[in-house]
């Protein structure tokens, strides 16, 4: 799990892509009803799509991290990895921009979306900072990597579950029908 471009990374990327599609469904539905919230859902869809590409292409660690390391040098302690220095301001700005959206949503959804974000970011940034300290100190990080990836995946699953509940309340239904016909 510690290396990027592995099965768990691709599953996370696919889950983020699925979340993007679900948010797009909500955005299209809200847009057809002329609701202003469709822009927020579209923004979430685009954000999830970007996160999916980032996860699959290893942009945050493989490109952003390398660029920051080249310009700022290798960090020490909690700043041993530097990629999150570029992402923390983005997360704060998006969180601020989405406050009106979260206030307009029913509490049962906004609280779950906040939980999903906290769990995901707790793994993606919080545990990564802890891992920075451990790597800098020369300590094995296998367990922290497990927690990091688990929190990220759990955050995505909570997000997807919340959006599916929201879609269900909107009346969306998906039927899968499998037949067992034999072909000669």
C-alpha positions in Angstrom: 0.0 0.0 0.0 2.9 2.3 0.5 3.7 2.6 -3.1 1.5 4.6 -5.4 0.2 2.9 -8.6 -1.1 -0.1 -6.8 -4.5 -1.8 -6.6 -5.7 0.2 -3.6 -4.7 3.4 -5.3 -6.7 2.4 -8.4 -9.7 1.4 -6.3 -9.6 4.8 -4.6 -9.4 6.5 -8.0 -12.4 4.5 -9.3 -14.3 5.3 -6.1 -13.6 9.0 -6.5 -14.6 8.8 -10.2 -17.9 7.1 -9.1 -18.4 9.9 -6.5 -17.9 12.4 -9.3 -20.6 10.7 -11.4 -23.0 10.7 -8.5 -22.5 14.4 -7.8 -23.0 15.1 -11.5 -26.3 13.3 -11.4 -27.4 15.5 -8.5 -26.1 18.6 -10.3 -28.1 17.8 -13.4 -31.2 17.1 -11.4 -30.9 20.2 -9.4 -30.2 22.2 -12.6 -33.4 20.9 -14.2 -35.3 22.1 -11.2 -33.6 25.6 -11.5 -32.1 25.2 -8.0 -29.0 27.2 -7.2 -27.4 24.3 -5.4 -26.6 22.6 -8.7 -23.4 24.7 -9.0 -22.1 23.3 -5.7 -22.9 19.7 -6.8 -21.2 20.4 -10.1 -18.2 21.8 -8.2 -18.1 18.6 -6.1 -18.3 16.5 -9.2 -15.3 18.3 -10.8 -13.4 18.2 -7.5 -13.9 14.4 -7.3 -12.9 14.0 -10.9 -9.7 16.0 -10.2 -9.0 14.0 -7.1 -9.5 10.7 -9.1 -7.0 11.8 -11.7 -4.6 13.0 -9.0 -4.8 9.6 -7.2 -4.4 7.6 -10.4 -1.6 9.7 -11.9 0.2 10.3 -8.5 0.2 14.0 -9.0 0.2 15.1 -5.4 3.3 13.1 -4.4 4.9 12.4 -7.8 4.7 15.8 -9.4 3.7 18.5 -6.8 5.9 16.9 -4.1 8.9 16.6 -6.4 8.5 20.2 -7.6 8.3 21.5 -4.1 11.2 19.4 -3.0 13.3 20.7 -5.9 12.5 24.4 -5.0 12.4 24.2 -1.2 14.6 21.2 -0.6 13.8 18.1 1.5 11.9 19.1 4.6 12.4 17.9 8.2 10.0 16.5 10.7 6.4 17.1 9.9 7.4 18.9 6.7 9.6 16.0 5.4 7.0 15.5 2.7 6.0 18.8 1.2 3.2 18.1 -1.2 0.5 19.0 1.3 1.8 22.5 1.6 0.3 23.2 -1.8 -3.0 21.4 -0.9 -3.8 22.7 2.6 -4.6 26.3 1.3 -6.8 24.8 -1.4 -8.7 22.7 1.1 -9.3 25.7 3.4 -10.5 27.8 0.5 -12.9 25.2 -0.8 -14.2 24.5 2.7 -14.9 28.3 3.1 -16.6 28.4 -0.3 -18.8 25.4 0.6 -20.1 26.8 3.9 -23.3 28.2 2.3 -23.9 24.8 0.6 -23.5 22.9 3.8 -25.8 25.3 5.7 -28.5 24.8 3.0 -28.4 21.1 3.0 -30.4 19.2 5.6 -28.3 18.4 8.7 -28.4 14.7 8.0 -26.5 15.2 4.8 -24.2 18.1 5.7 -23.0 16.4 8.9 -22.2 13.2 6.9 -20.4 15.2 4.2 -18.3 17.0 6.8 -17.6 13.6 8.4 -16.5 12.2 5.1 -14.2 15.2 4.5 -12.7 15.0 8.0 -12.0 11.2 7.7 -10.5 11.6 4.2 -8.4 14.6 5.1 -7.4 13.0 8.4 -5.8 10.2 6.3 -4.6 12.1 3.3 -3.0 15.0 5.2 -3.1 14.2 8.9 -1.6 10.7 8.9 0.7 11.8 6.0 2.1 14.5 8.4 2.6 11.8 11.1 4.3 9.6 8.5 6.6 12.5 7.6 7.8 12.6 11.2 8.3 8.9 11.3 10.2 8.7 7.9 12.4 11.6 9.0 13.2 9.8 12.2 14.0 6.6 10.3 11.0 4.7 11.8 9.1 2.1 9.7 5.9 3.6 8.5 4.0 0.5 7.4 1.2 0.9 10.0 0.8 4.6 9.3 0.5 3.9 5.6 -2.3 1.4 6.3 -4.1 4.0 8.4 -3.7 6.7 5.8 -5.1 4.6 2.9 -7.9 3.2 5.1 -9.0 6.7 6.2 -8.9 7.9 2.7 -11.0 5.0 1.4 -13.4 5.2 4.3 -13.9 8.9 3.7 -14.8 8.3 0.1 -17.2 5.5 1.0 -19.0 7.8 3.6 -19.2 10.4 0.9 -20.6 8.0 -1.7 -23.1 6.6 0.8 -24.3 10.2 1.7 -24.8 11.1 -2.0 -26.6 7.9 -2.6 -28.9 8.6 0.3 -29.5 12.1 -1.1 -30.2 10.7 -4.6 -32.6 8.2 -3.0 -34.5 11.1 -1.3 -34.7 12.8 -4.7 -36.4 9.7 -6.1 -33.6 8.3 -8.2 -33.8 4.6 -8.7 -31.4 2.3 -10.4 -32.5 -1.2 -11.4 -30.1 -3.9 -12.3 -31.6 -6.9 -14.0 -29.6 -10.0 -14.6 -31.0 -12.8 -16.7 -29.8 -16.4 -16.9 -30.7 -17.0 -20.5 -28.7 -19.8 -22.2 -27.4 -19.1 -25.6 -27.0 -22.0 -28.1 
